[in-house]
Amino acid sequence: MNASDLRILLDAVQRGETSIDEALERLATWPTANLGHTRVDVQRELRCGHSEVVFGAGKSAQQLVEIGECLLRDTGRLLVTRVSDECAHAVRARLPQLLHDARAAALHTPIDRSGDGLVLVVSAGTSDGRVAAEAALTARMLGARVEELADVGVAGIHRLLEHTDRLRAADVLVVVAGMEGALPSVVGGLVDRPVIAVPTSVGYGASFGGIAALLAMLNSCAAGVTVVNIDKIGR
């Protein structure tokens, strides 16, 4: 749909010939900004409630600048994940309004929303911090209120149990762990809230670059556990 088609649609809504719901249905697939190297889905917020998140790995700084300019123009917000420090510096030279979260390896616009609901990001060990930071930043960018609880893995389970009240106060828990990947199952057994389990590639040889944690989480017998893999397996 181009600008002329959009004007025709809006005129039809104004005249009462097309309902608002019908117009929204048509707009849900419009438009895609074709940058040559990337087709940016600038209407994702209309369909999903949030704008497109840009995966930065494998993209050049110039490509990220062009994608960022497009999304900033259309949505006013931007989150780019998996960005190296060098690439982030180059992108910020062109888009200085972006903030660089080195721990999460991400670029983003300032977070100005107060946040709805409480997402608690729980991580097993300090080595899982990068993945946990990315999950926490993403949740904040999507409008959630976020708290973090770090280094509470099952090898010293008392560290987790002393925070049981915090676990049960959260609306959703994102639980990040490598090694044997047992932490989401333990948390799932303590709470009556959704648990999003995130395996990481942290661990020794028998962890197979995160495969062991992934399989353990997929085989969890705790209720309400969903597994989402955002780490680079076998990095």
C-alpha positions in Angstrom: 0.0 0.0 0.0 1.4 3.4 -1.0 0.5 6.9 0.1 -2.2 7.2 -2.4 -3.8 3.9 -1.4 -3.6 5.0 2.2 -5.3 8.3 1.5 -8.1 6.4 -0.3 -8.5 4.1 2.7 -8.6 6.9 5.2 -11.1 8.9 3.1 -13.3 5.8 3.1 -13.1 5.5 6.9 -14.0 9.2 7.2 -17.0 8.8 5.0 -18.1 5.8 6.9 -17.7 3.4 4.0 -15.1 1.4 5.7 -15.1 0.5 9.4 -12.1 1.2 11.7 -11.6 -2.5 12.3 -11.6 -3.2 8.5 -9.0 -0.4 8.0 -6.8 -1.7 10.8 -6.9 -5.2 9.3 -5.7 -3.8 6.0 -3.0 -1.7 7.7 -1.7 -4.6 9.7 0.4 -5.7 6.7 1.5 -2.3 5.5 4.1 -1.1 4.8 7.5 -2.7 4.5 10.4 -0.3 3.9 12.7 -1.8 1.3 16.2 -0.5 2.0 17.8 -2.8 -0.6 19.7 -4.9 1.9 16.8 -5.1 4.4 13.0 -5.1 4.3 12.1 -3.3 7.5 8.7 -4.2 9.0 7.6 -0.7 10.1 4.1 -1.8 11.0 5.0 -4.5 13.5 3.9 -2.4 16.4 0.4 -2.2 14.9 0.2 -6.0 14.7 2.2 -7.1 17.7 2.2 -4.1 20.1 5.9 -3.3 19.7 8.2 -2.3 16.9 10.7 -4.6 15.3 13.8 -5.5 17.3 16.9 -5.4 15.1 19.4 -8.4 15.4 22.7 -6.7 15.0 25.1 -9.6 14.5 26.2 -10.0 10.9 25.1 -6.5 9.9 27.5 -3.7 9.0 27.4 -0.4 10.9 26.1 1.3 7.7 23.2 -1.2 7.4 22.3 -0.7 11.1 22.4 3.1 10.7 20.0 2.9 7.7 17.7 0.4 9.5 17.8 2.5 12.6 17.0 5.7 10.8 14.0 4.0 9.2 12.6 2.7 12.5 13.3 5.9 14.4 11.4 7.8 11.8 8.4 5.5 11.9 8.2 4.4 15.5 10.5 6.7 17.5 12.0 3.7 19.3 14.8 1.4 18.5 16.5 -1.7 20.0 19.5 -3.3 18.3 20.8 -6.5 20.0 24.1 -8.4 19.6 26.3 -5.3 18.7 30.0 -5.3 19.2 31.6 -2.3 21.0 33.3 -1.3 17.7 30.1 -1.4 15.7 28.1 0.4 18.5 30.7 3.2 18.4 30.3 3.6 14.7 26.5 3.6 14.8 26.4 6.1 17.6 28.6 8.4 15.6 25.6 8.7 13.1 22.8 8.2 15.6 24.0 9.9 18.8 20.6 9.7 20.5 21.1 5.9 21.0 22.4 4.6 24.2 25.0 1.7 24.3 24.5 -1.0 26.9 27.8 -2.8 26.7 26.8 -5.5 29.2 23.8 -6.4 27.1 25.7 -5.8 23.8 22.8 -3.6 22.6 21.9 -0.1 21.3 18.6 1.5 22.3 16.7 4.6 22.6 16.1 6.0 26.1 13.4 4.1 28.1 10.8 6.6 29.1 7.9 4.4 30.0 7.2 3.6 33.7 6.6 0.0 33.0 3.6 -2.3 33.6 3.8 -5.6 35.5 7.0 -7.0 37.1 9.4 -9.2 35.2 12.1 -10.7 37.4 15.2 -11.8 35.5 16.9 -14.6 37.5 20.4 -15.8 36.5 22.3 -18.8 37.8 25.8 -17.4 37.6 27.8 -14.3 36.9 28.9 -15.9 33.6 25.3 -15.8 32.5 25.1 -12.1 32.9 25.3 -11.0 29.3 22.3 -13.0 28.3 20.4 -12.0 31.4 21.2 -8.3 30.7 19.9 -8.6 27.1 16.7 -10.2 28.4 16.2 -7.5 31.0 16.8 -4.6 28.6 14.5 -6.2 26.0 11.7 -6.5 28.6 12.2 -2.9 29.7 12.0 -1.7 26.1 8.8 -3.6 25.7 7.2 -1.7 28.5 7.7 -4.0 31.5 9.0 -3.1 35.0 12.1 -5.2 35.5 14.2 -6.4 38.4 17.2 -8.6 38.3 18.3 -11.4 40.7 21.8 -12.7 39.9 24.1 -15.5 40.9 21.5 -17.8 42.5 22.3 -21.1 40.8 21.4 -24.4 42.3 24.9 -25.2 43.4 24.2 -23.0 46.3 20.4 -23.3 46.4 20.1 -21.3 49.7 21.0 -18.2 47.7 17.8 -18.7 45.7 15.5 -19.8 48.6 16.2 -16.7 50.6 14.6 -14.7 47.8 11.4 -16.8 47.6 9.2 -13.9 48.3 10.7 -11.9 45.5 10.2 -14.8 43.1 6.5 -15.2 44.1 5.9 -11.4 43.8 6.8 -11.3 40.1 4.3 -11.5 37.3 6.7 -13.3 35.0 10.1 -14.8 35.6 12.9 -15.1 33.0 15.3 -17.7 34.3 18.8 -17.8 32.7 21.2 -20.7 33.3 24.0 -22.6 31.6 25.9 -25.6 33.0 23.2 -28.3 33.8 20.3 -25.8 33.3 18.4 -26.9 36.4 17.5 -23.4 37.8 14.3 -22.9 35.8 12.9 -26.2 37.0 13.6 -25.2 40.6 12.1 -21.8 40.2 9.1 -23.3 38.4 8.5 -25.5 41.5 8.4 -22.5 43.8 6.0 -20.1 41.9 2.6 -20.1 40.3 3.7 -17.7 37.5 5.0 -18.2 34.0 8.6 -19.1 33.8 10.6 -18.3 30.6 13.7 -20.5 30.7 16.7 -19.3 28.8 19.7 -21.7 28.3 23.1 -20.3 27.8 26.3 -21.7 26.3 28.2 -21.3 29.6 29.6 -24.6 30.9 32.3 -27.2 30.5 32.7 -29.8 27.7 29.8 -32.0 28.7 27.5 -29.0 28.4 28.1 -29.2 24.7 28.0 -25.4 24.2 24.6 -25.1 25.9 22.8 -28.2 24.4 22.7 -29.8 27.9 21.0 -26.8 29.5 18.6 -26.6 26.5 17.6 -30.2 26.8 17.2 -30.1 30.6 14.9 -27.1 30.3 12.9 -28.7 27.5 12.5 -31.8 29.7 11.5 -29.9 32.9 8.7 -31.4 34.8 7.8 -28.1 36.5 4.6 -26.5 35.4 4.4 -23.3 33.4 8.0 -23.4 32.0 8.5 -22.2 28.4 12.0 -22.4 26.8 13.3 -19.6 24.6 16.9 -19.8 23.4 18.5 -16.4 22.7 22.2 -17.4 23.4 24.6 -18.4 20.7 24.9 -22.2 21.1 28.4 -23.5 20.8 30.0 -20.0 20.7 
